Amino acid sequence: MTATTLEERVLRLEDIEAIRDLTARYADAINKGWNGKTVDAEAIPDIFAADARWEGFDGEVTHGADAIAAVLPKATSVVQLSMHTFLNPVITVDGDTATGDWLMWVGSVMADNPRSVYMSADMTYTRTDKGWRIQTVLIGFGTMVRGSDGDTA
């Protein structure tokens, strides 16, 4: 949808800013490992739509915000530290839905081994009566660099 009036353009920019903020809150919720920071599964219902879908690069799919919140502690239990950054978005808003194509950089420590992973995150969003929520997340594997052993995958 192409915004034609000044009001439409302002609303579109406000929507894009809300989606960027929502995605940053998602990154913060799944970060852990410094200053006592843990994964904040309780934040997930304010970030994801109730019927959301999350699919990792390994093909595992989780349906529903409650299920996503429930799986996070177990899925991240082997991670000592993780820092997620969503970069370079292409966000398209179409009424009450939107798409976001992101580059995602994750720095982490697992089994005392630092690593970094550069991936893609294709996301859809839906506007609810409580604001924008993430509807779907599809993580695409990119490249991984392991720290202490020097391997790259």
Backbone hydrogen bonds in HBPLUS format (Angstrom, degrees):
<---DONOR---> <-ACCEPTOR-->    atom                        ^
c    i                          cat <-CA-CA->   ^        H-A-AA   ^      H-
h    n   atom  resd res      DA  || num        DHA   H-A  angle D-A-AA Bond
n    s   type  num  typ     dist DA aas  dist angle  dist       angle   num
A0009-ARG N   A0005-THR O   2.97 MM   4  6.26 157.2  2.02 151.6 158.1     1
A0010-VAL N   A0006-LEU O   2.92 MM   4  6.17 159.8  1.96 153.6 158.7     2
A0011-LEU N   A0007-GLU O   2.97 MM   4  6.19 163.5  2.00 150.3 154.6     3
A0012-ARG N   A0008-GLU O   2.95 MM   4  6.12 155.5  2.01 145.0 151.9     4
A0013-LEU N   A0009-ARG O   2.95 MM   4  6.21 160.2  1.99 149.6 154.6     5
A0014-GLU N   A0010-VAL O   2.89 MM   4  6.14 153.5  1.96 149.4 157.3     6
A0015-ASP N   A0011-LEU O   2.89 MM   4  6.14 153.8  1.96 146.6 153.7     7
A0016-ILE N   A0012-ARG O   2.93 MM   4  6.22 161.2  1.96 151.8 156.6     8
A0017-GLU N   A0013-LEU O   2.95 MM   4  6.13 160.6  1.98 147.2 152.5     9
A0018-ALA N   A0014-GLU O   2.94 MM   4  6.14 153.4  2.01 144.6 152.1    10
A0019-ILE N   A0015-ASP O   2.92 MM   4  6.19 151.4  2.00 149.9 157.9    11
A0020-ARG N   A0016-ILE O   2.91 MM   4  6.18 157.1  1.97 150.9 157.2    12
A0021-ASP N   A0017-GLU O   2.95 MM   4  6.14 161.5  1.98 147.8 152.9    13
A0022-LEU N   A0018-ALA O   2.89 MM   4  6.06 157.4  1.94 143.8 150.3    14
A0023-THR N   A0019-ILE O   2.96 MM   4  6.13 158.8  2.01 147.8 152.9    15
A0024-ALA N   A0020-ARG O   2.96 MM   4  6.22 150.7  2.04 146.4 154.8    16
A0025-ARG N   A0021-ASP O   2.89 MM   4  6.20 150.9  1.98 149.1 157.4    17
A0026-TYR N   A0022-LEU O   2.97 MM   4  6.27 145.3  2.10 143.1 152.8    18
A0027-ALA N   A0023-THR O   3.01 MM   4  6.34 159.5  2.05 146.8 151.3    19
A0028-ASP N   A0024-ALA O   2.95 MM   4  6.22 160.9  1.99 148.5 153.6    20
A0029-ALA N   A0025-ARG O   2.92 MM   4  6.08 150.2  2.01 141.4 149.7    21
A0030-ILE N   A0026-TYR O   3.16 MM   4  6.46 141.4  2.32 148.6 157.8    22
A0030-ILE N   A0027-ALA O   3.25 MM   3  5.41 131.5  2.50  98.5 110.4    23
A0031-ASN N   A0028-ASP O   3.34 MM   3  5.18 153.1  2.41  96.7 104.5    24
A0040-ASP N   A0029-ALA O   2.78 MM  11  4.75 159.1  1.82 142.5 149.1    25
A0032-LYS N   A0082-SER O   3.12 MM  50  5.32 158.2  2.17 136.2 140.6    26
A0082-SER N   A0032-LYS O   2.86 MM  50  5.32 158.5  1.91 146.9 145.8    27
A0033-GLY N   A0037-LYS O   2.88 MM   4  5.40 167.6  1.89 141.5 137.3    28
A0037-LYS N   A0034-TRP O   2.76 MM   3  5.35 164.7  1.79 124.2 129.6    29
A0043-ALA N   A0040-ASP O   3.09 MM   3  5.66 156.6  2.15 113.8 120.5    30
A0044-ILE N   A0041-ALA O   3.19 MM   3  5.49 153.5  2.26 107.6 115.1    31
A0046-ASP N   A0043-ALA O   2.99 MM   3  5.56 144.0  2.12 117.5 127.9    32
A0047-ILE N   A0044-ILE O   2.86 MM   3  4.96 159.3  1.90 111.9 118.5    33
A0048-PHE N   A0044-ILE O   2.79 MM   4  5.79 169.7  1.80 178.1 174.5    34
A0134-ILE N   A0047-ILE O   2.76 MM  87  6.13 167.3  1.78 150.8 153.0    35
A0049-ALA N   A0134-ILE O   2.83 MM  85  5.75 164.4  1.85 150.1 147.2    36
A0052-ALA N   A0049-ALA O   3.01 MM   3  5.02 150.6  2.10 122.9 118.5    37
A0065-ALA N   A0050-ALA O   3.10 MM  15  4.96 153.4  2.18 114.4 121.8    38
A0064-GLY N   A0052-ALA O   2.59 MM  12  4.68 175.7  1.59 151.1 150.9    39
A0053-ARG N   A0135-GLN O   2.83 MM  82  6.32 146.8  1.94 148.6 159.6    40
A0137-VAL N   A0053-ARG O   2.88 MM  84  6.38 141.1  2.03 150.5 161.5    41
A0054-TRP N   A0062-THR O   2.86 MM   8  5.17 162.6  1.89 153.8 159.6    42
A0062-THR N   A0054-TRP O   2.81 MM   8  5.17 155.9  1.87 150.9 159.1    43
A0055-GLU N   A0137-VAL O   2.78 MM  82  5.98 155.9  1.84 151.0 159.4    44
A0139-ILE N   A0055-GLU O   2.91 MM  84  6.26 168.1  1.92 167.0 170.9    45
A0056-GLY N   A0060-GLU O   3.14 MM   4  5.67 154.1  2.21 157.2 159.3    46
A0059-GLY N   A0056-GLY O   2.94 MM   3  5.46 163.5  1.97 118.9 122.3    47
A0068-ILE N   A0064-GLY O   2.92 MM   4  6.20 156.3  1.97 153.5 161.0    48
A0069-ALA N   A0065-ALA O   2.90 MM   4  6.10 163.6  1.93 151.5 155.7    49
A0070-ALA N   A0066-ASP O   2.95 MM   4  6.11 147.8  2.05 140.0 149.3    50
A0071-VAL N   A0067-ALA O   2.98 MM   4  6.13 147.5  2.08 146.6 153.9    51
A0072-LEU N   A0068-ILE O   3.21 MM   4  6.28 140.0  2.38 147.0 155.9    52
A0075-ALA N   A0071-VAL O   2.84 MM   4  5.90 167.7  1.86 164.8 169.0    53
A0076-THR N   A0072-LEU O   2.97 MM   4  5.97 143.0  2.11 153.2 160.4    54
A0077-SER N   A0074-LYS O   3.25 MM   3  5.13 166.0  2.27 103.5 107.5    55
A0079-VAL N   A0076-THR O   3.04 MM   3  5.28 156.0  2.10 110.3 117.9    56
A0080-GLN N   A0109-VAL O   2.80 MM  29  5.40 149.3  1.89 157.4 165.9    57
A0081-LEU N   A0109-VAL O   3.38 MM  28  5.00 152.1  2.46 132.7 133.7    58
A0109-VAL N   A0081-LEU O   2.88 MM  28  5.00 145.0  2.01 136.5 137.9    59
A0083-MET N   A0107-GLY O   2.81 MM  24  5.20 145.2  1.93 155.5 163.3    60
A0107-GLY N   A0083-MET O   3.04 MM  24  5.20 158.7  2.08 144.8 147.6    61
A0085-THR N   A0105-TRP O   2.87 MM  20  5.18 142.8  2.01 151.8 162.4    62
A0105-TRP N   A0085-THR O   2.89 MM  20  5.18 161.0  1.93 152.4 157.9    63
A0087-LEU N   A0103-LEU O   2.65 MM  16  5.00 175.5  1.65 162.1 163.3    64
A0103-LEU N   A0087-LEU O   2.99 MM  16  5.00 176.9  1.99 147.2 148.1    65
A0090-VAL N   A0101-ASP O   2.98 MM  11  5.18 141.7  2.13 135.4 147.3    66
A0101-ASP N   A0090-VAL O   3.03 MM  11  5.18 158.3  2.08 133.0 139.0    67
A0092-THR N   A0099-THR O   2.91 MM   7  5.28 156.4  1.97 145.8 153.4    68
A0099-THR N   A0092-THR O   2.90 MM   7  5.28 151.2  1.98 143.4 152.5    69
A0094-ASP N   A0097-THR O   2.80 MM   3  5.40 175.9  1.80 162.3 161.5    70
A0097-THR N   A0094-ASP O   3.28 MM   3  5.40 159.8  2.32 116.0 121.7    71
A0127-ARG N   A0096-ASP O   2.83 MM  31  4.90 159.5  1.87 144.1 143.2    72
A0098-ALA N   A0125-TYR O   3.07 MM  27  4.99 145.4  2.19 134.5 132.5    73
A0125-TYR N   A0098-ALA O   2.83 MM  27  4.99 155.3  1.89 144.5 144.9    74
A0100-GLY N   A0123-MET O   2.75 MM  23  5.05 155.5  1.81 153.2 151.5    75
A0123-MET N   A0100-GLY O   2.79 MM  23  5.05 171.5  1.80 157.8 160.3    76
A0102-TRP N   A0121-ALA O   2.92 MM  19  5.06 163.1  1.95 144.0 149.0    77
A0121-ALA N   A0102-TRP O   2.96 MM  19  5.06 161.0  1.99 138.3 139.4    78
A0104-MET N   A0119-MET O   2.80 MM  15  5.06 175.3  1.80 138.7 138.5    79
A0119-MET N   A0104-MET O   2.75 MM  15  5.06 170.7  1.76 157.9 160.8    80
A0106-VAL N   A0117-VAL O   2.87 MM  11  5.19 162.2  1.90 154.3 159.8    81
A0117-VAL N   A0106-VAL O   2.82 MM  11  5.19 153.8  1.89 146.6 155.6    82
A0108-SER N   A0115-ARG O   2.91 MM   7  5.46 169.3  1.92 157.3 157.3    83
A0115-ARG N   A0108-SER O   2.82 MM   7  5.46 152.0  1.90 159.3 159.2    84
A0110-MET N   A0113-ASN O   3.16 MM   3  5.27 165.0  2.19 131.0 130.1    85
A0113-ASN N   A0110-MET O   2.87 MM   3  5.27 153.6  1.94 112.5 121.2    86
A0147-GLY N   A0114-PRO O   2.40 MM  33  4.76 150.4  1.48 161.3 154.8    87
A0116-SER N   A0145-VAL O   2.81 MM  29  5.32 152.5  1.88 150.6 160.0    88
A0145-VAL N   A0116-SER O   2.80 MM  29  5.32 164.5  1.82 160.6 165.7    89
A0118-TYR N   A0143-THR O   2.89 MM  25  5.39 164.1  1.91 160.3 165.4    90
A0143-THR N   A0118-TYR O   2.97 MM  25  5.39 149.0  2.07 143.7 153.1    91
A0120-SER N   A0140-GLY O   3.01 MM  20  4.91 163.5  2.04 139.3 144.4    92
A0140-GLY N   A0120-SER O   2.86 MM  20  4.91 167.7  1.87 136.8 141.0    93
A0122-ASP N   A0138-LEU O   2.91 MM  16  5.12 167.3  1.93 151.9 150.2    94
A0138-LEU N   A0122-ASP O   2.86 MM  16  5.12 144.6  1.99 145.9 156.9    95
A0124-THR N   A0136-THR O   3.03 MM  12  5.08 152.4  2.11 130.5 136.0    96
A0135-GLN N   A0124-THR O   2.78 MM  11  5.31 164.8  1.80 133.8 137.2    97
A0136-THR N   A0124-THR O   3.30 MM  12  5.08 160.2  2.34 119.6 123.0    98
A0126-THR N   A0133-ARG O   2.89 MM   7  5.48 159.8  1.93 157.0 163.8    99
A0133-ARG N   A0126-THR O   2.88 MM   7  5.48 147.6  1.98 149.8 160.1   100
A0128-THR N   A0131-GLY O   2.86 MM   3  5.03 160.8  1.90 123.3 129.8   101
A0131-GLY N   A0128-THR O   3.06 MM   3  5.03 164.9  2.09 110.0 111.0   102
A0153-ALA N   A0144-MET O   2.98 MM   9  5.25 167.6  2.00 144.2 148.0   103
A0146-ARG N   A0151-ASP O   2.90 MM   5  5.36 161.9  1.93 163.6 167.6   104
A0150-GLY N   A0147-GLY O   3.15 MM   3  5.33 145.3  2.28 104.4 114.7   105
